[in-house]
Amino acid sequence: MMEEKEEAEIKRICREVIERIRPDEEERKKVKAVAEHIIAELNKKASEMGIEAHAISVGSTARNTWISGEADIDVFIMFPESVSEEELKEKGLALAKSISDRYEERYASHPYIHAYFHDAEGKTEYEVDLVPCFSVKAASLLKSAVDRTPFHNEYIVKRISGLEEEVLLLKQFLKCRGIYGSEQRRKGFSGYLCELLIIRYSSFVELLRHASKWKYGERIDIEGRGTYKGEDPLIVIDPVDPNRNVAAAVSLDSFCMFIDAARDFLACPDASFFALAKEKAMTKAEFVELIKERGTELVMVLFEAPDVVEDVLFPQLRKAEASVKSMIERNGFTVYRSDVSVGGDKAFLVFELLVWRLPEVKRHVGPPVTLKHHSEQFKSKYKPFSFGKRIENGRYVVDVKREYTDAVELLRNELKSCGLGKQVSEAIDKGYEVLKNEEILFFEGLGSFFREFFGLN
């Protein structure tokens, strides 16, 4: 009887959520009209410019799997395989720009245009990606990574009918956990991955039941033809490219957050799982008080964010984070945890330190006394610099003066010696600040970042 009540409650919650997040007929018509207008304009301009290309609609708006109010329109400009990559870039971008009044050039596997269009009434603005790609005959013949997308679209369109609302539930559920989207900042579940998971399990709730029992390395192969050999937390074989893991971007933490949320929802179903928390950003005063309570030192490396897309920037920030953390710890300080982010026009690395000041003296272990040549070299080298010399466990040991006794001083002087990534390194060369605790000035998004950093969401 209890199980029946829970089933009924889950169904009621899902119906209630769907009514809230499903686009109504008017929204669907508007989005479809905008996409069709863009495609018609592109095809018309291609003809006028003598460019052999045609446009198609792909992505969630082509498959009716977008959440109300969040329609990002994707239009791919299909070029023949015979066209060179340079010609594709040149003509594809020229064609996309020719129909766009407001746009910016972005870069994935090759450049594309991110543009803004209004509906016929001029009331609603839509963000549209105009992406040139090759019209290859099979996914195995890709000339660029984006060439897969039309095959993804074809695969999903044939199988998603009747399951669209289940996809919406999954996307909203993931979005409210902060793990929807495969971008480098988030490392979560892409829209295509969501659609494949629903196709595999037929419903949102059935997916949760299976996910609640997932183990590391969970492998899902809808077509049973997978050849992917990699090791990832979640492996979902791409049905149009058997050697690719659609879930490769899903981090271990995102994978585990989904498992945890699935268990919690099934144990205690509640509509709050589908509601974005009304986030109250941490204030500067709250931050200073929290650091005082924790007894740690929070150090921030702050600089102007490079003008590159986040999927290029975040891997470099992560590389910089790892390199700087390694340098801090090599010098004897202790990093408790660290993170990176971007807020407004600023990029930053953050390190919470358990040990941030050290004594002047540092213990240095030399060679075994029995190695005469090395012993003599060691004694000669450290004689002028040591505070004291002794033998411990058969080796020479000297107490030497530490180069850096303060972690902030270390970062201010040695940051540029770390591996930072091309654009991050160039940005830091232009200037950076190393700030600690109450010195940190709160700018756009920083209060929200720290709330999440300290697990207070």
C-alpha positions in Angstrom: 0.0 0.0 0.0 2.9 2.4 0.9 4.5 1.8 -2.5 1.3 2.5 -4.3 1.0 5.8 -2.4 4.6 6.7 -3.3 4.0 5.9 -6.9 0.9 8.1 -7.0 2.8 10.9 -5.3 5.7 10.7 -7.8 3.2 10.8 -10.7 1.4 13.8 -9.2 4.7 15.7 -8.7 5.8 14.9 -12.2 2.5 16.1 -13.7 2.7 19.3 -11.7 6.3 19.9 -12.8 5.5 19.2 -16.5 2.7 21.7 -16.5 5.2 24.3 -15.2 8.1 23.6 -17.5 6.5 22.4 -20.8 6.4 25.0 -23.6 2.8 25.8 -24.5 1.6 25.8 -28.1 2.2 29.5 -28.6 5.8 29.2 -27.5 6.3 26.2 -29.7 4.9 28.0 -32.8 7.1 31.1 -32.1 10.3 29.1 -31.8 9.5 27.0 -34.8 8.7 30.1 -36.8 12.0 31.8 -35.8 14.0 28.6 -36.8 12.2 28.3 -40.1 12.8 32.0 -40.9 16.5 31.7 -40.2 16.8 28.6 -42.3 14.9 30.3 -45.2 17.1 33.3 -44.9 20.3 31.3 -44.9 19.2 29.2 -47.9 18.2 32.3 -49.8 21.5 34.1 -49.1 23.5 31.0 -50.0 21.8 31.0 -53.4 22.4 34.7 -53.9 26.1 34.4 -52.9 26.6 31.3 -55.0 27.4 29.2 -52.0 26.6 25.5 -52.2 25.1 25.0 -48.7 21.8 24.4 -47.0 20.6 24.9 -43.4 18.9 22.5 -41.0 17.5 22.8 -37.5 19.0 20.6 -34.8 19.2 20.4 -31.0 16.4 20.5 -28.4 14.2 23.0 -30.4 14.2 20.6 -33.3 13.2 17.7 -31.0 10.7 19.5 -28.7 12.9 18.8 -25.7 13.5 22.3 -24.4 12.3 23.7 -21.1 9.9 26.6 -21.4 11.7 30.0 -21.7 15.0 28.3 -22.5 14.9 27.8 -26.2 18.4 28.0 -27.6 18.0 27.5 -31.4 20.8 25.5 -33.2 21.0 25.8 -37.0 23.7 23.9 -38.9 24.9 25.1 -42.3 25.6 22.0 -44.3 28.5 22.1 -46.8 29.5 19.4 -49.3 32.5 17.1 -48.2 34.4 18.4 -51.2 34.7 21.9 -49.7 38.0 22.6 -47.9 38.1 23.4 -44.2 39.3 26.9 -45.0 36.5 27.4 -47.5 33.9 26.1 -45.0 35.1 28.6 -42.3 35.2 31.5 -44.7 31.9 31.0 -46.5 30.1 29.6 -43.5 30.9 32.6 -41.3 30.2 35.0 -44.2 26.8 33.4 -44.8 25.9 33.4 -41.0 26.9 37.0 -40.6 25.0 38.1 -43.6 21.6 37.3 -41.9 22.6 38.5 -38.4 22.3 42.1 -37.2 23.8 41.3 -33.8 26.3 38.4 -33.3 29.6 37.3 -31.9 32.1 34.8 -33.3 32.8 31.8 -31.1 35.0 28.7 -31.5 34.3 25.0 -31.0 36.1 22.6 -33.3 36.0 25.5 -35.7 34.5 29.0 -35.6 30.7 29.6 -35.6 28.3 32.5 -35.0 26.3 33.1 -31.9 23.5 35.5 -33.0 20.4 37.1 -31.6 17.1 37.1 -33.4 13.6 38.3 -32.5 10.2 36.7 -33.2 7.9 38.2 -35.8 6.4 40.6 -33.3 9.8 41.7 -32.0 8.8 40.8 -28.4 11.0 37.8 -27.7 14.7 37.6 -28.3 16.3 34.2 -29.0 19.9 33.1 -28.9 20.9 31.1 -32.0 24.0 29.2 -32.9 24.8 29.2 -36.6 27.3 26.4 -37.2 29.0 25.5 -40.5 29.6 21.8 -40.8 30.3 19.1 -43.5 27.5 17.1 -44.8 29.2 13.7 -44.6 27.6 10.5 -45.6 28.2 8.6 -42.4 29.3 9.5 -38.8 32.4 7.4 -39.4 33.5 9.8 -42.1 33.6 13.0 -39.9 35.8 15.8 -41.0 35.1 17.8 -37.8 33.6 17.0 -34.4 30.4 19.1 -35.1 29.6 16.9 -38.2 28.2 14.3 -35.8 25.3 16.6 -34.7 23.0 16.1 -37.7 23.3 12.3 -37.1 22.5 12.8 -33.4 19.5 14.8 -34.5 18.3 12.2 -36.9 18.7 9.4 -34.4 16.8 11.2 -31.6 14.0 12.5 -33.8 13.2 8.9 -34.9 12.9 7.7 -31.3 11.9 10.5 -28.9 8.3 10.9 -29.9 6.1 10.4 -26.8 9.1 10.8 -24.4 9.7 14.5 -24.7 8.1 15.3 -21.3 10.3 12.7 -19.6 13.3 14.5 -21.1 12.0 17.8 -19.7 11.7 16.3 -16.2 15.3 15.0 -16.3 16.7 18.3 -17.6 14.9 20.2 -14.8 16.0 17.7 -12.2 19.7 18.0 -13.3 19.4 21.8 -13.6 18.3 22.1 -10.0 21.3 20.1 -8.9 23.7 22.3 -10.9 24.8 19.4 -13.2 22.9 20.1 -16.4 25.3 21.0 -19.3 28.5 19.5 -20.5 30.5 22.8 -20.4 33.9 22.7 -18.8 32.6 25.0 -16.0 29.9 22.5 -15.1 31.0 19.0 -16.3 27.5 17.7 -16.2 24.9 16.0 -18.5 24.4 17.3 -22.0 21.0 17.6 -23.6 21.8 14.8 -26.0 22.9 12.5 -23.1 19.6 13.3 -21.3 17.7 12.2 -24.4 19.7 9.0 -24.8 19.1 8.1 -21.1 15.4 8.6 -21.5 15.3 6.5 -24.7 17.2 3.7 -22.9 14.9 3.7 -19.8 11.6 4.9 -21.3 10.8 7.3 -18.4 12.4 9.7 -16.0 11.4 7.7 -12.9 12.7 4.4 -14.3 16.0 6.1 -15.0 16.2 7.3 -11.4 15.5 3.7 -10.2 18.5 2.4 -12.2 20.7 5.4 -11.5 20.2 4.9 -7.7 22.1 1.6 -8.1 24.8 2.8 -10.6 28.4 2.0 -9.9 31.6 3.7 -11.2 32.1 2.7 -14.8 28.4 2.2 -15.5 28.1 1.3 -19.2 25.0 1.9 -21.3 25.0 0.8 -25.0 21.6 1.2 -26.6 22.6 -0.3 -29.9 25.0 -2.9 -28.4 27.8 -2.0 -30.9 30.1 0.0 -28.6 33.9 -0.2 -29.1 34.8 2.6 -26.6 37.6 1.4 -24.3 38.0 4.4 -22.0 37.4 4.4 -18.2 34.9 7.0 -17.0 32.4 7.3 -14.2 29.6 6.9 -16.7 29.9 5.4 -20.2 27.0 6.0 -22.6 28.0 4.8 -26.1 27.1 7.2 -28.9 24.7 5.2 -31.1 26.0 7.0 -34.2 29.7 6.7 -33.2 30.4 3.4 -31.3 33.9 4.6 -30.3 32.7 7.7 -28.4 31.4 8.1 -24.9 28.6 10.7 -24.8 29.0 11.0 -21.1 32.8 11.7 -21.2 32.3 15.2 -19.9 30.4 14.0 -16.8 32.8 14.4 -13.8 32.9 11.9 -11.0 31.2 14.5 -8.7 28.4 15.2 -11.1 27.9 11.5 -11.6 27.7 10.9 -7.8 25.5 14.0 -7.3 22.9 12.5 -9.7 23.0 9.1 -8.0 22.6 10.8 -4.6 19.7 12.9 -5.8 18.0 9.9 -7.5 18.1 8.0 -4.2 16.8 11.0 -2.2 13.9 11.7 -4.5 12.8 8.1 -4.6 13.0 7.8 -0.8 11.1 11.1 -0.2 9.4 12.5 -3.4 9.0 16.2 -3.3 8.4 19.0 -5.9 11.3 20.9 -4.4 13.7 18.6 -6.3 12.5 20.5 -9.5 12.7 24.0 -8.0 15.7 26.2 -8.3 16.8 27.4 -4.9 16.3 31.1 -4.2 20.0 31.7 -3.7 21.1 34.3 -1.3 24.6 35.3 -2.1 27.1 35.4 0.7 28.0 38.9 1.8 31.5 40.1 2.5 30.8 40.3 6.2 29.5 36.7 6.2 32.6 35.6 4.3 35.0 37.3 6.8 33.2 35.8 9.8 33.1 32.3 8.3 36.9 32.4 7.6 37.4 33.5 11.1 35.3 30.6 12.4 37.1 28.1 10.2 40.6 29.3 11.3 41.9 29.0 7.7 43.4 31.5 5.3 41.6 32.1 2.0 44.0 33.2 -0.8 42.8 34.5 -4.2 44.8 35.1 -7.3 42.7 37.6 -9.3 43.2 38.8 -12.9 41.3 40.0 -15.9 39.5 37.1 -17.6 41.0 36.3 -21.1 38.6 37.0 -24.0 38.0 33.3 -24.9 35.0 31.0 -24.6 34.6 29.3 -21.3 35.3 25.8 -22.7 38.7 27.1 -23.7 39.2 29.1 -20.5 38.2 26.7 -17.8 40.6 23.9 -18.7 43.4 26.4 -18.5 42.2 27.7 -15.2 42.1 24.1 -13.9 45.7 23.5 -15.2 46.8 26.7 -13.4 45.0 25.6 -10.2 46.8 22.3 -10.2 50.2 23.8 -11.0 49.9 26.6 -8.4 48.7 24.2 -5.7 51.7 21.9 -6.4 54.0 24.9 -6.0 52.4 26.0 -2.7 52.7 22.5 -1.3 56.3 22.0 -2.5 57.2 25.0 -0.4 55.8 23.4 2.7 52.3 25.1 3.0 49.1 23.0 3.2 46.2 23.5 0.8 42.9 22.3 2.2 40.9 22.8 -1.0 40.9 25.0 -4.1 38.7 26.0 -7.0 38.5 28.4 -10.0 35.8 30.5 -11.6 34.9 33.6 -13.6 32.8 36.5 -12.4 32.0 39.4 -14.7 35.3 40.4 -16.4 37.4 38.7 -13.6 39.0 35.3 -13.5 40.3 33.8 -10.2 42.0 30.9 -8.5 41.1 30.3 -4.8 43.1 28.3 -2.3 42.0 27.6 1.3 45.1 27.0 3.4 45.5 25.1 6.6 49.1 26.2 6.9 50.0 29.6 5.4 53.0 30.7 7.6 56.1 28.7 8.3 59.2 29.2 10.5 62.5 30.5 9.0 64.1 27.1 9.5 63.7 24.2 7.1 65.0 20.6 7.4 67.0 19.3 4.4 68.1 15.7 4.2 71.4 14.9 2.4 73.1 11.8 1.2 74.2 8.8 3.3 77.5 9.4 5.2 78.9 6.3 3.6 78.9 7.9 0.1 82.1 9.9 0.4 82.0 11.9 -2.8 78.4 13.0 -2.4 79.0 13.7 1.3 81.8 16.0 0.6 79.8 17.9 -2.1 76.9 18.2 0.3 79.0 19.5 3.2 80.7 22.0 1.0 77.5 23.3 -0.5 75.6 23.8 2.8 78.4 24.9 5.1 77.8 28.7 4.5 74.0 28.5 4.6 73.0 26.1 7.3 71.7 26.9 10.8 73.1 23.5 12.0 74.3 20.2 10.7 73.9 16.6 12.1 73.6 13.0 11.2 70.3 11.2 11.5 69.7 7.6 10.4 73.0 7.5 8.6 72.4 10.7 6.5 73.5 14.2 6.8 70.7 16.6 7.8 71.0 20.4 7.7 68.7 23.2 8.9 68.5 25.8 6.2 66.8 29.1 5.9 63.4 28.8 4.1 63.1 31.0 1.0 59.4 31.8 1.7 57.7 31.8 5.1 54.4 33.3 3.9 52.2 31.7 1.2 51.0 35.1 -0.1 54.6 36.3 -0.6 55.3 33.0 -2.5 52.4 33.6 -4.9 53.2 37.2 -5.5 56.8 36.3 -6.4 56.6 32.9 -8.1 53.2 32.7 -9.7 54.5 33.1 -13.2 56.8 30.2 -12.8 53.8 27.8 -12.8 52.2 26.2 -15.8 49.3 28.5 -16.5 48.0 27.8 -20.0 48.5 30.2 -22.9 45.6 32.7 -22.5 45.7 32.6 -18.7 49.5 33.2 -18.7 49.1 36.1 -21.1 46.4 37.6 -18.8 48.5 37.2 -15.7 51.5 38.9 -17.5 49.3 42.0 -17.8 48.8 42.1 -14.1 47.3 40.2 -11.1 46.6 40.5 -7.4 47.1 38.0 -4.6 44.6 38.8 -1.9 43.8 37.1 1.4 40.7 36.9 3.7 39.3 40.4 4.3 41.4 41.9 1.5 39.2 40.1 -1.1 36.8 42.6 -2.7 33.4 41.2 -3.6 32.5 41.6 -7.3 29.8 40.2 -9.5 29.1 36.5 -8.7 31.7 36.1 -5.9 29.1 35.8 -3.1 27.4 33.0 -5.0 30.7 31.3 -5.7 31.7 31.3 -2.0 28.3 30.0 -0.9 28.8 27.0 -3.2 32.5 26.7 -2.4 31.8 26.3 1.3 28.8 23.9 0.7 26.2 26.3 2.0 23.7 25.9 -0.9 
